[in-house]
Amino acid sequence: MAELELEVDRPVAYLIARLNDVRPDGAVSRASFGVLNLTHRHGHDEPEAMPTGSPTTVQLTLNDCAYRFRKGHRIRMSLSTTYWPMLFPAPEPVLLTVHTGTSVLDLPVRPATGGPRIGEFEEPEQAPAMAMTQIAAPQSRNVTTIDQQSGRLEVTSERGSGTYRIEDHGLEFARDTFERMSITPDDPLSAESEVVVTTHMKRGDFEVDVRARTHLRASREQFHLAADLDVREGRDRILTRRWSVPIDRHLV
């Protein structure tokens, strides 16, 4: 857990803490992290705008993990107000000031001797695997582009499951996922995310394709969520739906 005395210059601000393991050669591994919308610093039931320009003490709980920092390694905690694309940014850029002299990072420490014994894990148990035949190999592609004029950063990811046939009943299936995340530096309202998932199933004369797409962007007052669903059986389109949902931003 981190207890931090900090100041922000906007009433809506996020705090992200990353607990890092810095090795002697300079390589860094993330051990844990925590995310807090500072308007929820007193709980999630009644968000409250942050005071601006005055010190405020907040507690941020990091995700639980089993991790050991080895001798000679350093512990580093990195703080930020954004963590795109894991976290949709606050509506305005935020200046964060941390008072390090009154801030504390509290980590659990195992005693050098006499502590509880850590035993070996048992072998995992799982059900027998289905008999499947691979028809087409999985495909994947990840691309990062930067617009040299605007500085806009875009990351696209294409992941395919490959095509398989379940031998017990002959069903063939495949699933392809496309993700696009983009943002322009210093403009949180430029953030966009798009996810498209296509599922294909086939057995004998039965063949179905389902395509689902979501797109999210935001203004100062609202999130704008759009979604599309398209279902085909063979060559026939049997269902098409489109949704456009505005969601008010309440201290988010």
N, C-alpha and C positions, 0 to 999 in steps of 0.2 A: 504494500500500500504506500502511496505517496501523499503526504500532507504538504501542500504548497501555499505559500503566501504570494499572491499575484495581483496584477492589475491588467485590465483590458480597456480598450478605447471604444468598444461597441457593446450595446446591450445584449446582443446575441453572439455568442462565441463558443467555439469548441476547444477542448483540450485533449490532445493525444500524447500519451507517454509511451515510449518504446524502451524496454529494458534490454540492453545489448551486452554481449560478451565480446570484449576486445582481446584478441589473442596477441601474443608477443610479436608476431610478424605483421600485425596491423589488420589482419582479417577480422571481420565483424559478423557475428551471428545474433539474430534476434531471439532472446529467450522468452520474452512475454511482452504484452502490451495492454493498454487500457484506453478507453474512449469515454469522454464525458461531455455532454452538452451542459455548459456551465449554468444555463438557466434551470437545470434540474439538480443543482448542487444540494438542495434540501429535500430531494425526492422527486419522483416522477408524477405524483398526483397533482401538484400545483406548481407548474413552472413559474419562475420569477426572473425578470430581466436582471442582468448583471449591472451593478453600479459601475460607472465609468470613472476612471481616474483616481480611484481610491483602493487601498489594499484590501483584499478579501482572502480569507483562508478557506481552501477547499480540500476535500479528500477524494482521491482517485484510486479505485481498486483495480489492480492489474489482474489479468486472467491467471487462474491457478495453473501451475505446471510443476513438474518434477524436473529440476535442473540443478546441476552442480557447476559452479565456477572453479576451474582448476587453478592450482597454484601457478602464479606468474601471469594470470589473466587479469584484466581490469574490468570493473563494472561501470557501464556508462548508461545514463538515462537521457534520452533525447526527447525534447518537448516540441510540439508544433500545434498550430491551430487548424491545420488541414491534413487530410490523409486520403487524397483522391487516388484511385476511384473507390476505395473501400467505403469512404464516407462522403456523402454529398455535402459540398461546402456551405458554410453560413452565407447569408445574403450579401455581406460586405466583408472586405478584407479587414483583418483584425491585427492590431499591434498588441503583443503580449509582453508584459514585464514580470519577471520572476524575482522575488527577493530570496536569494539563495541562503542568506544567513539564518533565516527563520523557516526554511523549508527542509523537510525530512523525507528520506526514502527508507522505509522499514521493511526489511526482508527477513524471512525465517532462516535461522541458522541451526544446523544440526550440531549437537555436541561432538567434540573430537573423540570422546570415549563414553561408553555407557549408554548410548542412545539406543532407540529401538532398532532391532535387526532388520535389514532389508534382505528378504529371501528372493530366490529365483522365481520368475514367473512360470506358471505351468504352460504346457503346450496349448495353443488356441484350439477351440472346438468349432466345427462348422459342419453344415450339412453337405452331403456328397454333391459334387458339381454336376450340373446337367451335361449330357452329351451334346456337344455343339460342333458344327463344322463352319470354319471361316470361309466365306465366299469372296469377300473383298477386304483388303487390309485397311486398318484405320489410317486416316490422314489428319495432319495437323499443320497449322501455319500461324505464326505470330509476327506482326509487323508494327513497327513504331515509326511514325512520320512526324516531322516538324515543319510547319510552314515558315519559311525563312523571312517572310515579310511581316506576318502578324505574330509569329511565335506560337501559334496554336499547335498543341500537341495532340496527336491521335494515336490510339493503340487499338489494333484489331486483332482478334483471336478467332481462328477457325479450328474446331475440334470435331473429328468424326469418330464414331464408335467402330466403324467398319461394318460389314454386313455378315450376319451369322444365320445359321439354320439350326433350330432346336430339333434334334433327331427324334425325340419321343413323339412329336406331333407334326413336324414339318414346317412350323412357322418360321419365316424369314423376317429379320428385322434389322433396322439401321437407324441411327440417330445422329444428326449433325447440328452443331451449335455454332452460331456466329455472334460475337460480341464486339461492340465498338464503343469506346470511351474516349471523349475528347474534351479539352478545356483550353482556354487562352489564359496565360499567366496574368495575375492581378485582376482578373475579371471572373469572380465566382459565379455570376449569372450566365456565363457562357458554357457552363458544364452541361454535357449531354451524355446519355447512355442509351444504347440500343442493344437488344438481345433478340435473336431469331433462332427458334428451335424447330427443326423439321424431323418428323418421325415417319418412317416407312415400314409397313408390315404387309406381308404377302404369304398366301398359302393357296395353292391350286388356282381357282378362278377368282379368289378373293384378293384384292389389293387396295390398300388405303394409304393415303398420304395426309398428314396433319402438319400444318405450318402455323406457328404462333409467334407473334412479334410484339414486343413492348418497347416504348420509347419514352424517356423521362427527361424533362428539362424543368427550369424553374424561373420565376420572376421574384421580385422582392416580396410579393404578397402571397403567391401560390406556387405549388408544384403542379406541373401539367403532365399528366400521365395519359398516353395513348396506347391502345392495344388493338391488334388485329388477329382474327382466327379464320383460317381457311382449311376446309376439309374436302378432300376428293376421294371418290371411290372409282377406281379405274380412271377413265378420262372425264368423268362427270363430277362437277362441283356440287356437293350436296349441302354445304353449310358455309356461310360467310357472315362474320360478325365484326363490327368495329365499335370500339368504345373510346370516348374522350372524357377524362375525369379530372376536373380541377380540384386540388386539395389545398385548403387554406394553410398557410404557414403560421403556426402559433408558437412564437419564440423558438423557431427551428431554422 
